[in-house]
Structures are given as C-alpha cells and as structure tokens.
Amino acid sequence: MSLVSTNTSKLDRLAELTAKSETTSGASLWREAFRRLRSSKMAVIGAAIIALFVVVAVVGPWLAPYGPTAQTWRGEVFPNRGEFVGGRAGNWFGLDHLGRDMFSRFLVGARQTLLVGVVSMLIGLIAGAVVGAVSGAAATLGGRTGKRIDSVIMRVTDIMLALPSLLLAVSIAAVMGQSLTTVMIAVGVVQVPVFARLLRGSMLAQGGSDYVLAARALGIRKRRIVLTQIMPNSLSPVIVQATLSLATAIIEAAALSYLGLGNPDPAVPEWGVMLSQAQRFFDNAPMMSVYPAVGIIITALGFTLLGEAMREALDPKLRG
C-alpha cells in the first residue's frame, strides 16, 4: 500500500469519526440549543428587543419626521433661562437646547449606536480570535517553542485584562484623537483579550476529546487536527461571548461619546453624544437625558438576555 493511499485512508477514517461525533453530539447539540432558545422567555424577549433596535436603526432615518440637525424651533427654546419645550403633538420627545426634534434625533442616532457597537465587537472578535487561535494552537501542538509562545501571549492578555476596560478604552481614545473611528478601535481593543482567552481555553479543553485522541492514534498530524477539528469545535462559546460583548461595546462606546471622545461633530446624533449634551440641562429638562439613556439600557439588556439564554442553551450541564 502506498503512502498516499495510507494517508487517504487515515483521513477517511478521521472524517468518519468526526461525522459520527457531529451526528451524535455536534448537530444534536445545536438542534437542542435552538429548541431551548425558542422555549426560553429570556431569549424571546432579548431577540424581540434586538429586532426592534435593528429595525429602528435601519429605517429610522426614513421614519424621522424632521431632519435631525434642523433647528426649526430654536426660537421656542431658551436654555439660558431654563425654558424647554417638552413632548407635544408635533414633537413627541420635545425639543433639545438648540430647538431640534428629539424624537428624530433619537431614531437617527440608533443607527450610529448600532454601527459603533457592531464594528467594535467585530474588531475585538476577529483580533481576539486570531490571538487566541495562535496561542491555543501553540499550546496544543506542544513543544518548548509552542509553550513559550503561548506563555508570552497569555501574559500580555493578562496585563490587558488587569486594566479596567473603560480606563483602557479612554486611554486609547485619548492617544488616537477624537473621532468615531477612534471609539470603535478603542472599544474593540478592550474586547480582544476576552475573546483570546476564551478561544484559547476552549481549544485546550477540546484537545482532550475522544475524536482528537482517535485522530492522533491514526497518525494524523497535529497541525491538521488543530486547524480542521479543534478550532471549529471551539467556536461555540466565542459566538455566545460575541452576543454579550455587543451589549458591553454599546455601553462603552456611549461612555466614550459621553466623555467627549466620540464624533467631533456634535450635530451628528448618537445616543452617547445626546446624553453628553443633555447633562448640562438635566435640572430643567431631565427628559433630554432619559430618552437616550433608556435606549442604551434597553438595547444592552436585549443583547445580554439573548447572550445569557444562548449560554444556558449550549451549556451541557443545563441540558436535560
């Protein structure tokens, strides 16, 4: 028997073992998780909140009754005297300090908030997955060099995790300068060690699975096992964490905008910017702060509920 045919038979055997594993555990796990999600009130409420937020973010600019930057009613507002216009028929959320329609700015601002949250999460997810995969592969493949690489990467992530996330994000944003891109990068960098640690730990846990032991017994190279089997089977907790990180990213991005590190153009509506502008007039017009704050809280709650429901649905200890 030739070497090529021997390797082919080994790969076929590995594919057979993997297919059986996926049939009996992988596929059934996802089906069971989806069934549990559909029957979970927490997941349904979270998904409904997220769906509403996404719809508002997508179609909000077309639903807004007025331009978000139009100071149409500036002559009716006197912030120096503490006189503001509250909710009324033409302006459901009232007017801000420049005579702009708060409801229109709220709808348009949802898109910026969603954009910042999603892009920040993707930055952290992609960069963290790369770092975690390199570290996990180095630790799984073994060898003195691999363990050294894993140790160096983990010590760097430990240092990043030791710093308060908001403080780290503020420091990065302050160094890079005031812009919306800066906020996304700063919040994304904060998420990197979380995803890296999670993927690396999941890969190490998968390294002792039966299908890995079977593959090694068949003589399959460790590198192939890591890339084609261990890594794909380690992504479930990372996907769940991505959902939870969206909530954190939205809150931290709003915090940076609140601190004045977000979009340098204050006319562009974004919930964090709106909250920052409203703090000066909280005594006379508290609802200017309430609307964007409630939007941030409810949106973060939706992602948190769905993420927690996904975590419980995929947890083998909670499956009955």
C-alpha positions in Angstrom: 0.0 0.0 0.0 1.4 3.4 -1.0 2.0 6.3 1.4 -0.7 8.3 -0.4 -3.3 5.6 0.0 -2.4 5.2 3.6 -2.8 8.9 4.4 -6.1 8.9 2.4 -7.4 6.0 4.5 -6.4 7.8 7.7 -8.2 11.0 6.6 -11.3 9.0 5.6 -11.3 7.3 9.0 -10.9 10.6 10.7 -13.8 12.1 8.6 -15.9 9.1 9.6 -15.2 9.6 13.3 -15.9 13.3 13.0 -19.1 12.8 11.2 -20.3 10.4 13.9 -19.3 12.9 16.6 -21.1 15.7 14.8 -24.2 13.5 14.2 -24.4 12.3 17.8 -23.2 15.4 19.6 -22.5 18.5 17.4 -25.6 18.7 15.3 -27.9 17.4 18.1 -26.3 20.0 20.4 -27.2 22.9 18.1 -30.7 21.5 17.5 -31.3 21.1 21.2 -29.9 24.6 21.9 -32.2 26.1 19.3 -35.2 24.3 20.8 -34.3 25.5 24.2 -33.9 29.1 22.9 -37.4 29.0 21.3 -38.9 27.9 24.6 -36.9 30.4 26.7 -38.8 33.6 27.6 -35.5 35.3 28.2 -34.3 34.5 24.7 -37.6 35.6 23.1 -37.6 38.9 24.9 -33.9 39.6 24.1 -34.4 38.7 20.4 -37.5 40.9 20.2 -35.6 43.9 21.7 -32.7 43.4 19.3 -35.0 43.0 16.3 -36.8 46.3 17.2 -33.5 48.1 17.7 -32.1 46.8 14.3 -35.4 47.9 12.6 -35.2 51.3 14.1 -31.5 51.6 13.2 -32.1 50.6 9.6 -35.3 52.5 8.8 -35.0 55.2 11.5 -33.7 58.0 9.1 -36.8 57.5 6.9 -39.2 57.3 9.8 -37.9 60.5 11.4 -40.5 63.3 10.9 -37.9 66.0 10.8 -34.2 66.5 9.9 -32.0 65.5 12.9 -29.9 68.7 12.6 -32.7 71.1 11.7 -33.1 73.9 14.4 -36.6 74.6 13.3 -37.9 75.6 16.7 -34.9 77.4 18.1 -36.9 80.5 18.8 -39.1 78.5 21.2 -36.3 77.3 23.5 -34.4 79.4 25.9 -31.8 77.3 27.7 -30.2 80.3 29.4 -33.5 80.8 31.2 -34.2 77.1 31.7 -37.2 77.1 29.4 -37.6 74.0 27.3 -40.4 72.5 25.2 -41.5 69.1 26.3 -43.4 66.4 24.5 -46.2 67.6 22.3 -48.2 66.6 19.2 -45.5 67.8 16.7 -42.5 66.8 18.8 -43.2 63.6 20.7 -40.0 63.7 22.8 -39.8 67.5 22.9 -37.0 69.8 21.8 -33.4 69.9 22.8 -31.4 73.1 23.7 -31.0 74.1 20.1 -34.6 73.6 19.1 -34.1 70.3 17.3 -36.7 67.5 17.4 -35.5 64.9 20.0 -37.6 62.1 18.5 -36.0 62.5 15.1 -32.5 62.6 16.6 -33.3 59.5 18.7 -34.3 57.5 15.6 -31.3 58.6 13.5 -28.9 58.1 16.5 -29.9 54.5 16.8 -28.0 53.7 13.5 -24.8 55.3 14.8 -25.1 53.4 18.1 -25.6 50.1 16.3 -22.8 50.8 13.9 -20.3 51.6 16.7 -21.4 48.6 18.7 -21.2 46.0 15.9 -17.9 47.3 14.4 -16.3 47.4 17.8 -17.4 43.9 18.6 -16.1 42.6 15.2 -12.8 44.2 15.8 -12.5 42.6 19.2 -13.8 39.2 17.9 -11.5 39.0 14.8 -8.4 40.2 16.5 -9.1 38.2 19.7 -9.9 35.0 17.7 -6.6 35.3 15.8 -4.6 35.8 19.0 -6.5 33.0 20.8 -6.1 30.6 17.9 -2.4 31.2 17.7 -2.0 30.8 21.5 -4.3 27.7 21.6 -2.6 26.1 18.6 0.9 26.7 20.1 -0.2 25.2 23.4 -2.0 22.2 21.8 0.8 21.4 19.3 3.2 21.2 22.2 6.9 21.6 22.1 9.1 24.0 24.0 8.7 26.8 21.4 5.0 26.5 21.3 4.6 26.7 25.1 6.8 29.8 25.2 4.7 31.5 22.5 1.6 30.6 24.4 3.1 31.9 27.7 4.1 35.2 26.2 0.7 35.8 24.5 -1.2 34.9 27.7 0.9 37.2 29.9 0.2 40.1 27.5 -3.6 39.4 27.7 -3.4 39.1 31.5 -1.9 42.6 31.6 -4.7 43.9 29.4 -7.4 42.1 31.5 -5.9 43.6 34.7 -6.7 47.1 33.5 -10.2 48.4 33.9 -11.9 48.2 30.5 -13.2 51.7 30.4 -9.9 53.2 31.6 -8.1 51.3 28.8 -10.6 52.4 26.2 -10.3 56.1 27.4 -6.5 55.9 27.2 -6.5 54.5 23.7 -9.1 57.1 22.5 -7.2 59.9 24.1 -4.0 58.9 22.3 -5.6 58.4 18.9 -7.7 61.6 19.0 -11.4 62.4 18.9 -13.3 60.5 16.2 -16.0 57.8 15.7 -13.3 55.5 14.3 -11.2 56.0 17.4 -14.2 54.9 19.6 -14.7 51.8 17.6 -11.0 50.8 17.7 -10.7 51.6 21.4 -13.7 49.6 22.4 -12.6 46.8 20.1 -9.2 46.6 21.6 -10.7 46.2 25.0 -12.6 43.1 23.8 -9.5 41.4 22.3 -8.1 39.7 25.5 -11.6 38.4 26.4 -12.1 36.6 23.1 -8.4 35.4 23.0 -8.7 33.9 26.5 -12.0 32.2 25.7 -10.9 30.7 22.4 -7.6 29.5 23.8 -9.3 27.8 26.8 -11.9 26.2 24.6 -9.2 24.8 22.3 -7.3 23.4 25.2 -10.4 21.7 26.5 -11.1 20.2 23.1 -7.6 18.9 22.9 -8.5 16.0 25.3 -11.7 15.0 23.4 -12.2 11.5 22.1 -12.1 12.5 18.4 -8.7 14.2 19.0 -7.3 11.1 20.7 -8.6 9.0 17.8 -7.1 11.2 15.2 -3.7 11.1 17.0 -4.0 7.3 17.2 -4.4 7.2 13.4 -1.3 9.3 12.9 -2.9 12.5 11.7 -0.6 15.5 12.0 -1.3 17.7 15.0 -1.4 20.8 12.8 -4.2 19.3 10.7 -6.1 18.2 13.8 -5.9 21.7 15.3 -7.0 23.6 12.1 -9.7 21.3 10.9 -11.1 19.8 14.1 -10.2 21.5 17.3 -10.6 25.1 16.2 -14.1 24.8 14.5 -15.4 22.8 17.6 -14.1 25.6 19.9 -16.1 28.5 18.5 -19.4 27.9 20.3 -18.5 29.9 23.5 -16.9 32.6 21.4 -20.1 33.1 19.4 -22.1 33.4 22.7 -19.5 35.9 24.1 -19.8 38.0 20.9 -23.5 38.5 21.7 -22.7 39.5 25.2 -19.9 41.8 24.1 -22.3 43.7 21.8 -24.0 45.0 24.9 -20.7 45.9 26.5 -19.5 47.6 23.4 -22.6 49.8 23.1 -22.3 50.9 26.7 -18.6 51.6 26.5 -18.9 53.4 23.2 -21.7 55.6 24.7 -19.5 56.3 27.7 -16.6 57.5 25.4 -19.0 59.7 23.5 -20.3 61.0 26.8 -16.8 61.9 27.8 -16.3 63.8 24.6 -14.1 61.3 22.8 -16.6 60.3 20.1 -17.7 62.1 16.9 -16.1 65.6 16.8 -19.3 66.9 15.1 -21.9 67.2 17.9 -24.6 67.8 15.3 -24.5 64.1 14.2 -26.9 62.3 16.5 -25.7 59.4 18.5 -27.2 58.3 21.9 -23.9 58.8 23.8 -23.5 62.2 22.3 -27.1 63.1 23.0 -26.6 62.1 26.6 -23.5 64.2 26.9 -25.2 67.3 25.6 -28.2 66.8 27.8 -26.2 66.6 31.1 -25.9 70.4 31.2 -29.7 70.9 31.2 -30.6 68.0 33.5 -32.2 70.2 36.2 -34.6 71.9 33.8 -35.1 69.3 31.0 -34.3 65.8 32.5 -36.2 64.0 29.7 -33.4 65.0 27.3 -31.2 62.6 29.2 -33.8 60.0 29.9 -34.6 59.1 26.3 -31.1 58.2 25.0 -30.2 56.6 28.4 -33.3 54.3 28.3 -32.4 53.5 24.6 -28.9 52.4 25.6 -30.1 50.4 28.7 -32.9 48.6 26.8 -30.6 47.7 23.8 -27.9 46.4 26.1 -30.4 44.5 28.0 -31.7 42.8 24.8 -28.2 41.6 23.8 -27.5 40.5 27.4 -30.7 38.5 27.7 -30.1 36.7 24.3 -26.5 36.0 25.1 -27.3 34.6 28.6 -30.0 32.4 27.0 -27.6 31.1 24.4 -25.0 30.4 27.1 -27.5 28.3 29.1 -28.8 26.6 25.9 -25.3 25.5 24.9 -24.2 24.5 28.5 -24.1 20.7 28.7 -24.6 20.8 32.4 -28.0 22.5 32.0 -29.3 20.2 29.2 -31.9 17.8 30.5 
